[in-house]
């Protein structure tokens, strides 16, 4: 995830936010179509019909090609968020507040989409047709693309006039005039100073641009400041990785725990294990609305701060709750192991422990709250605290942290499994979860989270926020 975000950011610097997003969505459509084709090709065929050498090579090619396209196409998230946030004028008080709400509602709507996915698609794929199950997301992407393009003339686009970047959008075309740059009106200048791209001509050949010496010195100083503005975020980004390691457990160990519990509702229905993630989506949607509509207005009256609390305070609170969540997960896993031991199920790996899946609800619900606080907080913080021209890169920091956290989690699990399985001992991650010690791992993650939280607080206390840009008159452009 990290490499694709940074690669896509460089591409954006050449083409802008709009064109790369369209290309990324095109990739998204392609991978969805590949999945539909591959699933439909093998749908309804039995294992014997598929043969001992199945799946066929072209099915494998479609499948793995789709996975690679998924990895590439997911970069559209960064583009679309940057493009959406760019529609708000941060120098306008009301629009600045609305921009903060944009990140909350972005995450909320994404959670609502996940709820629909978890409710509908698993049933269709299991009971009707896998091709239809993949076809529905494909059609949804197409519909979303069409709706996005229909609003093209209402969007604000960055443009450059001379050395100044301004935001422009189409105005009303005067009678007798052709649509041209003169038919555009300036919404707001992008910055109070020249904000040159870090990847411009200055960095291509390593020498300052030709011109007046004082101008060269000012431009060099400006570029140096931009580099420092990005690099000073790196320590905070590193501390956020301690949270992302725990973030990876929601779709791995949480799910593994759920497979051993009683997931029945009523007498005839059993919830699929993966569908329990709907609890996280519900928590995200609910907490996003509560945070934006209730918490921020109350906090704003107390702190007199436009966003209620600062972005770093939001992330810090989320990290503290994340540590608490790992502690709760460890306690619940200890309870599950005790129940399995009391009923003599330690050596029966596929046995259902007489313990309802609702015991896992607290850690799923808190996970959703943590997502709202940290993920949205990181998106807003890294978007706001980088130079204007690098905001897509800033958003990629938050997504890259999640991706690297997944890698770190996998590495940590592999190392612990290798160490704890030496000799005749059971690994912490034994295939028989009733003999494993996932609770120890949760305690370890809680300890790592405490260390990360302490480091984060120390860095946050000394952090100085980037000053917002001043408004210029149109005559200054």
DALIN-V104269 format. One record per pair of residues at least 4 apart in sequence whose ideal C-beta (glycine too) atoms are under 8 Angstrom apart, sorted by the first residue. I is the first residue (numbers start at 1). J is the second residue. Records with the same first field share a line. If there is no record, write none. Layout:
I=J ; J
This chain:
1=5 ; 71 ; 74 ; 399 ; 400 ; 402 ; 403 ; 404 ; 406
2=6 ; 396 ; 399 ; 400 ; 403 ; 404
3=7
4=8 ; 71 ; 72 ; 74 ; 75
5=9 ; 75 ; 78 ; 393 ; 395 ; 396 ; 399 ; 400 ; 403
6=10 ; 393 ; 396 ; 400
7=11 ; 75
8=12 ; 20 ; 24 ; 75 ; 78 ; 79 ; 392 ; 396
9=13 ; 78 ; 390 ; 392 ; 393 ; 396
10=14 ; 199
11=15 ; 20
12=16 ; 17 ; 20 ; 79 ; 82 ; 392
13=197 ; 199 ; 389
15=19 ; 20
16=20 ; 157 ; 158
17=21 ; 79 ; 82 ; 83 ; 86 ; 158 ; 392
18=22 ; 83 ; 155 ; 157
19=23
20=24 ; 75 ; 76 ; 79
21=25 ; 76 ; 79 ; 80 ; 83
22=26 ; 145
23=27
24=28 ; 72 ; 73 ; 74 ; 75 ; 76 ; 79
25=29 ; 73 ; 76 ; 141 ; 144 ; 145
26=30
27=31 ; 69 ; 72 ; 73 ; 76
28=32 ; 69 ; 70 ; 73 ; 74 ; 76 ; 141
29=33 ; 138 ; 141 ; 142 ; 145
30=34 ; 69 ; 73
31=35 ; 65 ; 66 ; 67 ; 69 ; 70 ; 73
32=36 ; 66 ; 134 ; 135 ; 137 ; 138 ; 141
33=37 ; 138
34=38 ; 62 ; 63 ; 65 ; 66 ; 69
35=39 ; 62 ; 63 ; 66 ; 134 ; 138
36=40 ; 131 ; 134 ; 135 ; 138
37=41 ; 62
38=42 ; 59 ; 62 ; 63 ; 66
39=43 ; 129 ; 130 ; 131 ; 133 ; 134
40=129 ; 130 ; 131
41=58 ; 59 ; 62
42=50 ; 54 ; 55 ; 59
43=129 ; 130 ; 131
45=49 ; 50
46=50
47=54
50=54 ; 55
54=59
55=59 ; 60 ; 63
56=60
57=61
58=62
59=63
60=64
61=65
62=66
63=67
64=68
65=69
66=70
67=71
68=72
69=73
70=74
75=79
76=80
77=81 ; 399
78=82 ; 392 ; 395 ; 396 ; 399
79=83 ; 392
80=84
81=85 ; 103 ; 106 ; 379 ; 383 ; 395
82=86 ; 383 ; 391 ; 392 ; 395
83=87 ; 155
84=102 ; 106
85=99 ; 102 ; 103 ; 383 ; 391
86=156 ; 158 ; 167 ; 391
87=155 ; 156
88=92 ; 95 ; 96 ; 98 ; 99 ; 102
89=95 ; 96 ; 167 ; 187 ; 188
90=95 ; 96 ; 99 ; 384 ; 468 ; 469
91=96 ; 188 ; 468 ; 469 ; 470 ; 471
92=96 ; 188
93=97 ; 306
94=98
95=99
96=100 ; 306 ; 468
97=101 ; 306 ; 307
98=102
99=103
100=104 ; 296 ; 306 ; 307 ; 380
101=105 ; 292
102=106
103=107 ; 376 ; 379 ; 380 ; 383
104=108 ; 288 ; 291 ; 292 ; 372 ; 376
105=109 ; 288 ; 292
106=110 ; 376 ; 379
107=111 ; 284 ; 288 ; 371 ; 372 ; 375 ; 376 ; 379
108=112 ; 284 ; 285 ; 288 ; 289 ; 292
109=113
110=114 ; 284
111=115 ; 280 ; 281 ; 282 ; 284 ; 285 ; 288 ; 368
112=116 ; 281 ; 285
113=117
114=118 ; 277 ; 278 ; 280 ; 281 ; 284
115=119 ; 278 ; 281 ; 282 ; 285
116=120
117=121 ; 137
118=122 ; 274 ; 275 ; 277 ; 278 ; 281
119=123 ; 275 ; 278
120=124 ; 136
121=125 ; 133 ; 136 ; 137
122=126 ; 272 ; 274 ; 275
123=127 ; 128
124=128 ; 129 ; 132 ; 133 ; 136
125=129 ; 130 ; 132 ; 133 ; 134
126=272
128=132 ; 133
129=133
130=134
131=135
132=136
134=138
135=139
136=140
137=141
138=142
139=143
140=144
141=145
142=146
143=147
144=148
145=149
146=150
147=151
148=152
151=155
153=170
154=169
155=169
156=167 ; 168 ; 169 ; 187
157=167 ; 168 ; 169
158=165 ; 166 ; 167 ; 168 ; 190
159=165 ; 166 ; 167 ; 168 ; 184
160=164 ; 165 ; 166
161=166 ; 477
162=477
163=194
164=189 ; 190 ; 194 ; 477
165=189 ; 190 ; 191 ; 195 ; 388 ; 389
166=186 ; 187 ; 188 ; 189 ; 190 ; 477
167=186 ; 187 ; 188 ; 189 ; 190
168=184 ; 185 ; 186 ; 187
169=184 ; 185 ; 187
170=179 ; 183 ; 184
171=183 ; 184 ; 185
173=177 ; 179 ; 183
174=183
177=182 ; 183
178=183
179=183
186=474 ; 477
188=471
189=469 ; 471 ; 472 ; 476 ; 477
190=195 ; 388 ; 469
191=195 ; 388 ; 469
192=469 ; 470 ; 471 ; 472
193=222
194=219 ; 222
195=222 ; 226 ; 387 ; 388 ; 389
196=200 ; 202 ; 219 ; 222 ; 223 ; 226 ; 389
197=389 ; 390
198=203 ; 223 ; 226 ; 227 ; 230 ; 387 ; 389 ; 390
199=203 ; 204
200=204
201=205 ; 209
202=207 ; 208 ; 209 ; 219 ; 220 ; 223
203=223
208=216 ; 219 ; 220
209=216 ; 219
210=216
211=215 ; 216
212=216
213=217
214=218
215=219
216=220
217=221
218=222
219=223
220=224
221=225
222=226
223=227
224=228
225=229
226=230 ; 387 ; 390
227=231
228=232
229=233 ; 385 ; 386 ; 387 ; 466
230=234 ; 386 ; 387 ; 390 ; 393
233=237 ; 382 ; 385 ; 386 ; 394 ; 397
234=238
235=239 ; 459
236=240 ; 312 ; 381 ; 456 ; 459 ; 460 ; 463
237=241 ; 382 ; 397 ; 401
239=452 ; 453 ; 455 ; 456 ; 459
240=244 ; 315 ; 319 ; 374 ; 378 ; 401 ; 452 ; 456
241=245 ; 401 ; 404 ; 405 ; 408 ; 452
242=246 ; 319 ; 448 ; 449 ; 451 ; 452 ; 453 ; 455
243=247 ; 318 ; 319 ; 322 ; 370 ; 374 ; 405 ; 449 ; 452
244=248 ; 401 ; 402 ; 404 ; 405 ; 406 ; 408 ; 409
245=405 ; 408 ; 409 ; 412 ; 445 ; 448
246=322 ; 325 ; 326 ; 445 ; 448 ; 449
247=322 ; 370 ; 371 ; 402 ; 405
248=252 ; 405 ; 406 ; 409 ; 410
249=253 ; 254 ; 329 ; 409 ; 442 ; 445
250=254 ; 255 ; 277 ; 280 ; 364 ; 367
251=255 ; 277
252=256 ; 409
253=257 ; 438 ; 441 ; 442
254=258 ; 276 ; 329 ; 360 ; 363 ; 364 ; 367
255=259 ; 273 ; 274 ; 276 ; 277
256=260 ; 433 ; 438
257=261 ; 333 ; 336 ; 360 ; 433 ; 438
258=263 ; 273 ; 276 ; 357 ; 360
259=273 ; 433
260=336 ; 340 ; 351 ; 352 ; 353 ; 433 ; 434
261=336 ; 352 ; 353 ; 355 ; 356 ; 357 ; 359 ; 360
262=352 ; 353 ; 354 ; 355 ; 356 ; 357
263=270 ; 271 ; 272 ; 273 ; 276 ; 357
264=269 ; 270 ; 271
265=269 ; 270 ; 271
271=275 ; 276 ; 357
272=276
276=357 ; 360 ; 364
277=281 ; 364
278=282
279=283 ; 361 ; 364 ; 365 ; 368
280=284 ; 364 ; 365 ; 367 ; 368 ; 371
281=285 ; 368
282=286 ; 368
283=287 ; 364 ; 365 ; 366 ; 367 ; 368 ; 369 ; 371
284=288 ; 368 ; 371 ; 372
285=289
286=290 ; 368
287=291 ; 368 ; 369 ; 372
288=292 ; 372 ; 376
289=293
290=294 ; 295
291=295 ; 296 ; 372 ; 373
292=296
293=297
294=298
295=299 ; 308
296=300 ; 307 ; 308
297=301 ; 308
298=302 ; 308
299=303 ; 305 ; 308 ; 309
300=304 ; 305 ; 306 ; 307 ; 308
303=308 ; 309
305=309 ; 310
307=311
309=313 ; 314 ; 317
310=314 ; 465
311=315 ; 377 ; 380 ; 381 ; 384
312=316 ; 377 ; 381 ; 456 ; 460 ; 463
313=317 ; 460
314=318 ; 373 ; 374 ; 376 ; 377
315=319 ; 373 ; 374 ; 377 ; 378 ; 381 ; 456 ; 460
316=320 ; 453 ; 456 ; 457 ; 460
317=321 ; 373
318=322 ; 369 ; 370 ; 372 ; 373 ; 374 ; 377
319=323 ; 374 ; 449 ; 452 ; 453 ; 456
320=324 ; 453
321=325 ; 366 ; 369 ; 370 ; 373
322=326 ; 370 ; 374 ; 449
323=327 ; 446 ; 449 ; 450 ; 453
324=328 ; 366
325=329 ; 363 ; 366 ; 367 ; 370
326=330 ; 442 ; 443 ; 445 ; 446 ; 449
327=331 ; 442 ; 443 ; 446
328=332 ; 362 ; 363 ; 366
329=333 ; 363 ; 439 ; 442
330=334 ; 439 ; 440 ; 442 ; 443 ; 446
331=335 ; 439
332=336 ; 359 ; 360 ; 362 ; 363
333=337 ; 438 ; 439 ; 442
334=338 ; 439
335=339 ; 355 ; 359
336=340 ; 353 ; 355 ; 359
337=341 ; 434 ; 437 ; 439
338=342
339=343 ; 353 ; 354 ; 355
340=345 ; 346 ; 351 ; 353 ; 434
341=345 ; 346 ; 434
343=353 ; 354
345=351 ; 353 ; 434
346=432 ; 434 ; 435
347=432 ; 434 ; 435
348=434
349=431 ; 432 ; 433 ; 434 ; 435
351=434
353=434
355=359
357=361
360=364
361=365
362=366
363=367
364=368
365=369
366=370
367=371
368=372
369=373
370=374
371=375 ; 376
372=376
373=377
374=378
375=379 ; 398 ; 402
376=380
377=381
378=382 ; 397 ; 398 ; 401
379=383 ; 395 ; 398
380=384
381=385
382=386 ; 394 ; 395 ; 397 ; 398
383=391 ; 394 ; 395
384=394 ; 466
385=394 ; 465 ; 466
386=390 ; 391 ; 393 ; 394
387=391
388=469
390=394
391=395
392=396
393=397
395=399
396=400
397=401
398=402
399=403
400=404
401=405
402=406
403=407
404=408
405=409
406=410
407=411
408=412
409=413
410=414
411=415
412=416
413=417 ; 429 ; 441
414=418
415=419
416=420 ; 427 ; 428 ; 429 ; 441 ; 444
417=421 ; 427 ; 428 ; 429
418=422
420=425 ; 426 ; 427 ; 428 ; 429 ; 437
421=425 ; 426 ; 427 ; 430
426=430 ; 432 ; 435 ; 436 ; 437
427=436
428=436 ; 437 ; 438 ; 440 ; 441
429=436 ; 438 ; 441
430=435 ; 436
432=436
433=438
437=441
438=442
439=443
440=444
441=445
442=446
443=447
444=448
445=449
446=450
447=451
448=452
449=453
450=454
451=455
452=456
453=457
454=458
455=459
456=460
457=461
458=462
459=463
472=476 ; 477
